[in-house]
């Protein structure tokens, strides 16, 4: 029998991966003049550049929501099909 994936652990893992990317891109924009904000702006509605505290926290809220959505798309179907016995 296959083990089930833990939804909460998967959400946290996705959030940490997204958070690291988000922070590295913001740091690169501020320190090195990268233009990664152009990628984040369409993906995170409410995220604004130049960076403001409100825009930064709105981006974090979107990362949490995307983490929940991504985990739901992966964990629930996996657990459903992993529960079935092979024919």
C-alpha positions in Angstrom: 0.0 0.0 0.0 1.3 3.4 -0.9 1.6 6.1 1.7 -0.6 9.1 1.6 0.8 12.6 1.1 0.3 15.0 4.0 -1.6 18.1 2.7 -0.3 20.5 5.4 3.4 19.4 4.9 3.0 19.8 1.1 1.5 23.3 1.5 4.4 24.4 3.8 7.0 23.0 1.3 5.4 24.8 -1.6 5.2 28.0 0.4 8.8 27.8 1.5 9.9 27.2 -2.1 7.8 30.1 -3.4 8.9 32.4 -0.5 12.6 31.8 -1.2 12.1 32.6 -4.9 10.0 35.7 -4.1 12.6 37.0 -1.6 15.6 36.2 -4.0 13.8 38.0 -6.9 13.0 41.1 -4.7 16.6 41.2 -3.4 17.9 40.9 -7.0 15.6 43.7 -8.1 16.7 46.0 -5.3 20.4 45.2 -5.2 21.3 44.3 -8.8 18.6 46.1 -10.9 17.0 42.9 -12.1 13.5 43.2 -13.5 11.9 40.2 -11.9 9.1 42.4 -10.6 7.7 42.2 -14.1 7.1 38.5 -13.6 5.6 38.8 -10.1 3.2 41.7 -11.0 0.8 39.7 -13.2 1.0 36.6 -10.9 0.4 38.4 -7.7 -2.4 41.0 -8.1 -1.8 43.9 -5.7 2.0 43.5 -5.8 3.4 46.8 -6.8 6.8 48.1 -7.9 8.4 50.2 -6.5 8.1 47.9 -3.5 5.8 49.0 -0.7 5.1 47.2 2.6 1.5 46.6 1.5 2.5 45.2 -1.9 5.0 43.0 -0.3 2.5 41.5 2.2 -0.2 41.1 -0.5 2.4 39.1 -2.5 2.9 36.9 0.6 -0.8 36.3 0.9 -0.9 35.3 -2.8 1.9 32.9 -2.2 0.0 31.2 0.6 -3.1 30.9 -1.7 -1.0 29.5 -4.6 0.6 27.0 -2.2 -2.9 25.8 -1.0 -4.1 25.6 -4.6 -1.0 23.7 -5.8 -1.1 21.3 -2.9 -4.8 20.6 -3.6 -4.1 19.9 -7.2 -1.4 17.4 -6.4 -2.1 15.8 -3.0 -5.8 15.1 -3.2 -5.7 13.3 -6.6 -2.6 11.4 -5.5 -4.2 10.2 -2.3 -7.3 9.2 -4.1 -5.5 7.1 -6.7 -2.9 5.8 -4.2 -5.8 4.4 -2.1 -7.0 2.2 -5.0 -5.8 -1.3 -5.3 -4.1 -2.3 -8.6 -6.2 -4.5 -10.8 
